[in-house]
Amino acid sequence: MSELSFQQQTRDLIDGLKAVCASYGLGNDGNEYKIIVQCFLYKLLCDKFAYELKALDPELAQADDWIARWQDKPENERDMLTMQLGADVPVITAEQLLPALFHRQNRADFAHDFDDTLRDIAAANNDIFAVHAGGGAKITLFDRLSEFISDTSRRDDFCRALVNKLVGVSFERLFQQKYDFYAALFEYLISDYNKDNGGKYAEYYTPHAVATIMAEILVPTDQRGEVRNVSCYDPSSGSGTLLMALAHAIGENNCSIWAQDISQKSSALIRLNLVLNKLVHSIPHIVQGNTILRPGHRRKDSPSQLQQFDYIVSNPPFKMDFSDFRDDLDTDANKPRFFAGIPNVPKKAKDKMAIYLLFLQHILASLKPGGKAAVVVPTGFITAQAGIDKRIRKKLVDEKMIAGVVSMPSNIFATTGTNVSILFIDKSRRDDVVLIDASNLGTKVKEGKNQKTVLSGEEEQRIIATFNAREATNDLSVVVSYEDIAAKNYSLSAGQFFIPKVEYSDLSPQEFKERLLEYESTLEKLFKDGAALDVSIKDNLSKLIHES
């Protein structure tokens, strides 16, 4: 099945689950999102278990009813098979699998059976599948979904409807490949929940092009296989799109994923993404909470200090009202982390507070010596002439920590019109900086009410190849020294370093003379026309004066 087919299959399942929620009075209810995500997760866990078990025993894969064939095996054989499953495979009994639940749906009190099944799976897999909250508590896999229906007489039918949607589709083949298309699914899933910009903590998906460019510049193709046992972190992870792209570039077995996000929705989705992408071993490293106020990853040997990572990727929120906890950040303990300062609370437009400046400083504090990072920033950051922006850039330049900047086309994000750039940080101290202006690339497309710019695969690769080769090309890139940047008031805009092009034409003396005569003739004609126009204007003015 093609990637597009998988995407459509998933969209159809999401639409089906939304329809069930709407039929039972939960359409656009605050709990609808939980129901959809948790049903999707249950389905994926069942299919992952089935896929892995069939991979161990081809006889099961060929059986018409593999569950019945599995149960017919002697107990010691079943035990031997399950013992061979990897640590990232969920522990599920035959009775807890979706087909078994489907066959029990006509029993009395089915809603209780449905909830117990999901909760039992959560309890059995709590150690590897639970996400941590900022305070240290574990957020288990599943709620009692039927209890979101206030009318108890309708709960059985509600759970039957959910199961009937889930049982008609299989995602077993998903586990044979990588899943870069998940960014599009996240966008599809959140589209109904961010109609009013999502309130205070809006979730935004990161375009595939941005994720690809970041991953392939941080880990160039010729370095694949050389990067091992590294940690990858995102302090505002969303669904994990950037981390998944980076993990694919490094190799899932060669890295561990660490993440934090304040959104419950995002924490649930990144867990799905880790399950899909063979990164279940990293689920214990996922924290739900406010990264800026309470960073969830600290050194075990020194809890007062931040944990540091080999790679960091992030598309942090740009503007947000954080006035309610702004003063809590302004402490002596936080001064090393927020070295450039904390934005003040404006008298008006509190929602315009530049929280990305805090994330950027947090990322610098969380990056190991020799580590690399890629961060999406508003393009205004790279040229701001004063304030926190300038102080951060000055530190990056003075300490030679910038690998380069890629300024993206406008509307690369369909959900925001803010122009963005990708800042590449490298603490191994480079000698020069690559600045790329990709603003003229891409094709404009209409997406709903929004206009979006889409980069072609060739354009993505052109940006990546130019950056990694560290080469200057006409109207696209320049390679400059740190001294050059400092001389330009620490500006990181490629346009300020482009040399204006002057085009020359080779002309013979005779051609040159003819060209001058042509210009002279044209100029004389223009002078005559101008003189005639002057006379006409004077005549008309004179007539107006006499008539009045």
C-alpha positions in Angstrom: 0.0 0.0 0.0 1.4 3.5 -0.9 2.1 6.2 1.5 -0.9 8.2 0.1 -3.1 5.2 0.7 -2.0 5.1 4.4 -2.7 8.7 4.8 -6.2 8.4 3.3 -6.9 5.3 5.4 -6.0 7.2 8.5 -8.0 10.3 7.6 -11.0 8.0 7.0 -10.6 6.4 10.4 -10.3 9.8 12.1 -13.4 11.0 10.2 -15.3 7.9 11.3 -14.4 8.3 14.9 -15.4 12.0 14.8 -18.7 11.0 13.3 -19.3 8.6 16.2 -18.5 11.3 18.7 -20.8 13.7 17.0 -23.6 11.1 17.0 -23.3 10.8 20.8 -23.2 14.5 21.5 -19.4 14.8 21.8 -18.7 16.6 18.5 -16.2 19.4 19.3 -16.5 18.5 23.0 -13.3 18.9 25.0 -13.0 15.1 25.3 -13.5 14.3 21.6 -9.8 14.7 21.0 -8.9 12.2 23.8 -11.3 9.7 22.5 -10.0 9.8 18.9 -6.3 9.7 19.9 -6.7 6.9 22.5 -8.8 4.8 20.1 -6.2 5.3 17.4 -3.5 4.3 19.9 -5.3 1.2 21.0 -5.6 0.2 17.3 -1.9 0.8 16.7 -0.9 -1.2 19.7 -3.0 -4.2 18.7 -1.7 -4.1 15.1 1.9 -3.7 16.3 1.5 -6.8 18.5 0.0 -8.8 15.7 2.7 -7.7 13.2 5.6 -8.6 15.5 4.0 -12.0 16.5 3.4 -12.9 12.9 7.0 -11.9 12.0 8.2 -14.5 14.6 5.9 -17.2 13.4 5.0 -17.3 9.7 2.4 -19.9 10.4 0.3 -17.3 12.2 0.8 -14.9 9.3 -0.7 -17.5 6.9 -3.7 -18.4 9.1 -7.2 -17.2 8.2 -7.8 -16.6 12.0 -4.3 -16.0 13.5 -5.7 -15.3 17.0 -7.4 -18.7 17.0 -4.3 -20.4 15.6 -2.2 -18.7 18.3 -4.6 -19.8 21.1 -4.6 -23.4 19.8 -0.8 -23.6 20.3 0.4 -25.3 23.5 0.9 -22.8 26.4 4.7 -23.3 26.4 4.9 -22.4 22.7 2.8 -19.3 23.2 5.1 -18.3 26.1 8.2 -18.8 24.0 6.8 -16.6 21.2 5.9 -13.7 23.6 9.3 -14.0 25.3 11.0 -13.3 22.0 9.1 -10.1 21.4 11.1 -6.9 21.7 10.9 -4.6 24.7 9.1 -2.0 22.5 6.2 -4.4 21.7 3.1 -4.0 23.9 2.1 -6.8 26.3 -1.4 -7.8 25.1 -3.4 -10.9 25.7 -5.6 -12.6 23.1 -8.8 -11.4 24.9 -7.6 -7.8 24.8 -7.0 -7.7 21.1 -9.5 -5.7 19.0 -11.0 -8.7 17.1 -11.7 -10.5 20.4 -13.3 -7.3 21.8 -15.3 -7.0 18.6 -16.7 -10.5 19.0 -17.8 -9.7 22.6 -19.6 -6.5 21.7 -23.2 -7.9 22.1 -22.6 -8.9 25.7 -24.3 -6.9 28.4 -22.3 -4.1 30.0 -20.0 -3.9 27.0 -18.9 -0.4 27.9 -17.4 -1.7 31.1 -15.7 -4.5 29.3 -14.3 -2.0 26.7 -12.9 0.4 29.4 -11.5 -2.5 31.5 -9.7 -3.9 28.4 -8.0 -0.6 27.6 -7.2 0.1 31.3 -5.7 -3.4 31.7 -3.5 -2.8 28.7 -2.4 0.5 30.2 -1.5 -1.1 33.5 0.4 -4.0 31.9 2.5 -1.5 29.8 2.8 1.4 32.2 6.5 1.1 32.6 7.3 1.7 28.9 4.3 3.5 27.5 3.4 6.1 30.1 4.2 9.7 29.6 5.5 11.7 32.6 3.9 15.0 33.7 6.1 17.8 34.8 5.6 17.0 38.5 6.8 13.4 38.0 3.4 11.6 37.9 2.8 9.1 35.1 0.0 9.7 32.5 -1.3 6.3 31.6 -2.3 5.2 28.1 -6.0 5.2 28.4 -8.9 6.9 30.2 -12.3 5.2 30.8 -13.6 6.5 27.5 -17.3 5.4 28.0 -17.5 7.7 31.0 -17.3 10.7 28.7 -20.9 9.8 27.8 -23.1 11.3 30.6 -26.1 9.1 29.6 -25.2 5.7 31.0 -27.8 4.0 28.9 -25.9 5.0 25.7 -22.4 3.9 26.8 -22.6 0.4 25.5 -23.7 1.5 22.0 -21.1 4.3 22.0 -18.3 1.8 22.6 -19.7 -0.7 20.1 -19.7 2.1 17.5 -16.0 2.9 18.3 -15.0 -0.7 18.0 -16.8 -1.2 14.7 -14.9 1.8 13.2 -11.6 0.4 14.5 -12.0 -3.2 13.4 -12.4 -2.5 9.7 -8.9 -1.3 9.0 -5.4 -2.7 9.5 -2.2 -0.7 10.0 0.1 -3.8 10.4 2.1 -2.9 7.2 2.9 0.5 8.7 5.5 -1.1 10.8 7.6 -2.1 7.8 8.5 1.5 6.9 9.2 5.0 8.2 6.4 7.5 8.7 7.4 11.0 7.6 3.8 11.6 6.4 2.7 11.9 10.1 3.1 15.7 10.0 0.2 15.8 7.5 -1.9 13.6 9.7 -1.3 15.8 12.7 -2.4 18.8 10.7 -5.5 17.0 9.7 -6.3 15.9 13.2 -5.9 19.3 14.8 -7.6 21.3 12.1 -11.0 21.3 13.9 -9.4 22.2 17.3 -7.5 25.3 16.3 -10.2 27.3 14.4 -9.7 30.2 16.7 -5.9 29.9 16.9 -6.2 27.3 19.6 -6.5 29.6 22.6 -3.4 30.3 24.6 -1.4 27.2 23.7 -2.1 26.6 20.0 -0.6 23.5 18.3 1.0 24.0 15.0 2.3 21.3 12.7 5.7 21.7 11.1 5.8 21.4 7.3 7.6 18.4 5.9 10.1 20.6 4.0 11.2 22.3 7.2 11.7 19.0 9.0 13.6 17.5 6.1 15.9 20.5 5.7 16.7 20.6 9.4 17.4 16.8 9.7 19.5 16.5 6.5 21.7 19.5 7.4 22.2 18.4 11.0 23.0 14.9 9.8 24.3 15.0 6.2 23.9 11.9 4.1 27.7 11.2 4.0 27.7 11.0 7.9 24.8 8.5 8.2 26.0 5.5 10.2 28.8 7.5 11.9 26.4 9.1 14.5 25.7 6.7 17.3 24.4 6.7 20.9 23.2 10.3 20.8 20.4 12.2 22.5 17.9 14.3 20.5 15.7 16.9 22.3 12.9 19.2 21.5 11.6 21.5 24.2 8.4 22.3 22.3 7.9 19.0 20.6 4.3 19.1 19.4 3.6 15.8 17.7 7.3 15.1 17.3 7.6 15.7 13.6 11.1 17.3 13.8 12.3 14.6 16.2 11.0 11.8 13.9 12.8 13.3 10.9 16.0 13.6 12.9 15.7 10.1 14.3 15.2 8.7 10.7 18.4 10.5 9.6 20.5 9.2 12.5 18.8 5.8 12.7 16.3 4.8 15.3 18.6 2.4 17.1 21.4 5.0 17.3 19.5 7.7 19.2 17.2 8.4 22.1 14.4 10.9 22.0 13.7 13.5 24.7 10.8 15.9 24.6 8.6 18.2 26.5 5.4 20.1 25.6 2.8 21.9 27.6 -0.1 20.4 25.5 -1.9 17.2 26.5 -2.8 16.8 22.8 0.7 17.0 21.7 2.0 14.6 24.4 -0.5 12.0 23.3 0.4 12.4 19.6 4.2 12.2 20.1 3.5 8.9 22.0 1.7 7.6 18.9 4.6 8.8 16.8 7.2 7.0 18.9 5.1 3.8 18.7 4.9 4.1 14.9 8.5 4.9 14.4 10.2 2.1 16.5 11.2 4.5 19.2 9.1 3.1 22.1 12.3 3.0 24.2 12.1 6.8 24.4 8.6 7.1 25.7 9.8 7.4 29.3 11.7 10.5 28.2 8.5 12.4 27.2 7.4 15.0 29.7 4.1 17.0 29.6 4.6 20.4 31.2 5.8 24.0 30.8 9.4 23.8 29.6 10.2 27.5 30.3 8.8 27.5 33.8 9.6 23.9 34.9 12.0 22.2 32.5 11.4 18.5 32.9 14.9 17.2 32.0 17.6 17.8 34.5 20.9 16.2 35.3 20.5 13.2 37.7 23.8 13.9 39.4 22.9 17.6 39.8 19.1 18.3 39.7 19.7 22.1 39.8 21.3 21.9 36.3 19.6 21.3 33.0 20.3 18.0 31.2 22.3 18.6 28.0 21.8 16.9 24.6 23.8 16.1 21.4 21.1 17.4 19.0 18.2 19.8 19.5 15.5 20.6 17.0 12.6 23.0 17.7 9.8 25.0 16.2 8.9 26.9 19.4 5.8 29.2 19.7 6.8 32.7 18.6 4.4 35.0 20.5 2.4 34.1 23.6 1.1 35.8 26.8 3.3 34.4 29.6 2.8 37.4 31.9 1.2 35.1 34.5 4.6 33.4 35.2 7.0 36.0 33.8 8.2 37.2 37.2 8.7 33.6 38.4 11.4 33.3 35.7 13.3 36.4 36.8 15.4 34.8 39.6 19.1 34.4 40.3 18.8 30.7 39.5 17.5 31.4 36.0 20.0 34.1 35.1 22.6 31.7 33.5 19.8 30.2 31.4 18.2 33.5 30.3 21.5 35.3 29.9 20.1 37.8 27.3 17.1 38.7 29.4 13.4 38.0 29.8 10.9 40.0 27.7 8.9 42.6 29.7 5.1 42.6 29.9 3.8 45.2 27.5 1.0 47.5 28.5 -1.0 46.4 25.5 -1.0 43.2 23.4 0.3 40.8 26.1 -0.3 38.0 23.6 2.6 39.4 21.5 5.3 38.6 24.1 8.2 37.0 22.4 8.4 33.7 24.2 10.6 32.2 21.4 13.5 34.2 22.8 13.2 32.2 26.0 13.1 28.9 24.2 16.1 29.9 22.2 18.1 30.7 25.3 16.9 27.5 26.9 18.1 25.6 23.9 21.6 27.1 24.1 21.7 26.1 27.8 20.5 22.6 27.0 23.1 21.9 24.2 26.2 19.9 24.9 29.6 21.3 24.1 30.1 20.2 20.5 26.4 19.7 20.1 24.2 20.9 17.1 20.8 22.5 17.0 18.3 23.7 14.4 15.6 26.2 15.5 12.8 27.9 13.6 12.7 31.6 14.4 10.8 34.6 13.0 12.9 36.1 10.3 12.9 39.4 12.1 15.1 37.8 14.7 18.1 37.7 12.4 18.2 41.5 11.8 16.8 43.0 15.0 19.1 46.0 15.9 18.6 45.9 19.7 17.2 44.1 22.7 17.3 40.4 23.6 17.4 39.3 19.9 20.6 41.3 19.3 22.2 40.0 22.6 21.5 36.4 21.6 23.0 36.9 18.1 26.0 38.6 19.5 26.8 35.7 21.8 26.3 33.2 18.9 28.7 35.2 16.7 31.3 36.1 19.3 31.5 32.5 20.5 31.5 31.2 16.9 28.4 29.0 17.4 26.5 29.6 14.2 26.7 27.1 11.3 24.3 29.1 9.2 20.8 30.4 8.5 18.2 29.5 5.9 15.6 32.1 5.3 12.5 30.3 4.1 9.8 31.5 1.6 6.8 33.4 3.0 3.8 31.4 4.0 5.8 28.2 4.4 3.5 27.6 7.3 -0.2 27.7 6.2 -1.3 28.6 9.7 0.7 31.7 10.2 1.9 34.5 7.8 5.0 35.2 9.8 8.2 34.8 7.7 10.5 32.3 9.3 14.2 31.3 9.1 16.0 28.2 10.4 18.9 29.0 12.7 21.6 26.3 12.7 23.8 26.2 15.9 27.0 24.3 16.2 29.0 24.4 19.4 32.1 22.9 17.8 33.1 26.4 16.7 33.1 26.8 12.9 35.3 29.2 11.0 32.6 30.6 8.7 28.8 30.9 8.3 26.5 29.9 5.5 23.6 32.3 4.9 20.9 31.1 2.5 18.0 33.3 1.2 15.4 30.8 -0.1 12.6 33.4 -0.1 12.2 33.2 -3.9 11.8 29.5 -4.0 8.6 27.4 -3.9 5.2 27.5 -5.4 2.1 29.2 -4.0 -0.9 27.0 -3.4 -4.3 27.6 -1.8 -5.1 25.6 1.3 -8.6 26.3 2.5 -8.7 30.0 3.3 -4.9 30.2 3.6 -2.2 30.6 1.0 0.8 28.3 1.5 4.2 28.0 -0.2 5.3 24.5 -1.1 8.9 23.6 -1.9 9.5 20.9 -4.4 11.8 18.0 -3.6 14.4 19.4 -5.9 14.3 22.8 -4.2 14.6 21.1 -0.8 17.7 19.3 -2.0 19.2 22.4 -3.5 19.0 24.2 -0.1 20.5 21.1 1.7 23.3 20.5 -0.8 24.2 24.2 -0.9 24.4 24.5 2.9 26.3 21.2 3.4 28.8 22.1 0.7 29.1 25.5 2.3 29.3 27.2 -1.1 28.3 30.7 -2.4 25.9 30.7 -5.3 24.3 33.6 -7.2 21.2 35.0 -5.4 20.9 32.0 -3.1 23.8 31.8 -0.6 26.9 33.5 0.7 29.7 32.2 3.0 30.9 34.9 5.4 33.3 35.2 8.3 32.2 36.0 11.9 34.1 39.3 11.5 32.0 40.2 8.5 28.8 39.5 10.5 30.0 41.6 13.4 30.8 44.5 11.0 27.1 44.3 9.7 25.8 44.9 13.3 25.5 41.1 13.8 22.9 40.7 11.0 22.4 37.2 9.7 20.5 38.2 6.6 22.0 36.8 3.4 20.7 39.8 1.4 23.1 42.2 3.2 26.1 40.3 1.9 25.1 39.7 -1.7 27.2 41.6 -4.1 25.1 43.6 -6.6 25.5 42.2 -10.1 26.4 44.6 -13.0 25.8 43.1 -16.5 28.1 44.1 -19.3 27.6 43.9 -23.1 30.5 43.7 -25.6 30.0 46.4 -28.3 32.2 47.3 -31.2 33.1 51.1 -31.6 30.6 51.4 -34.4 27.9 49.6 -32.4 28.6 51.9 -29.5 28.4 55.0 -31.7 25.1 53.8 -33.2 23.7 53.1 -29.7 24.6 56.7 -28.6 23.0 58.2 -31.7 19.9 56.2 -31.0 19.8 57.5 -27.4 20.4 61.0 -28.6 17.5 60.8 -31.1 15.2 59.4 -28.4 16.2 62.2 -26.0 15.6 64.9 -28.6 12.1 63.5 -29.3 11.3 63.5 -25.6 12.5 67.1 -25.3 10.3 68.2 -28.2 7.3 66.4 -26.8 7.9 68.0 -23.5 8.1 71.5 -25.0 4.9 70.9 -26.9 3.2 69.8 -23.7 4.4 72.9 -21.9 2.8 75.1 -24.6 -0.4 73.2 -24.4 -0.6 73.5 -20.7 0.0 77.2 -20.8 -2.7 77.7 -23.5 -5.2 75.8 -21.5 -4.4 77.7 -18.3 -4.8 81.0 -20.3 -8.2 80.0 -21.6 -9.4 79.1 -18.0 -8.3 82.5 -16.8 -10.1 84.4 -19.6 -13.3 82.3 -19.2 -13.4 82.9 -15.5 
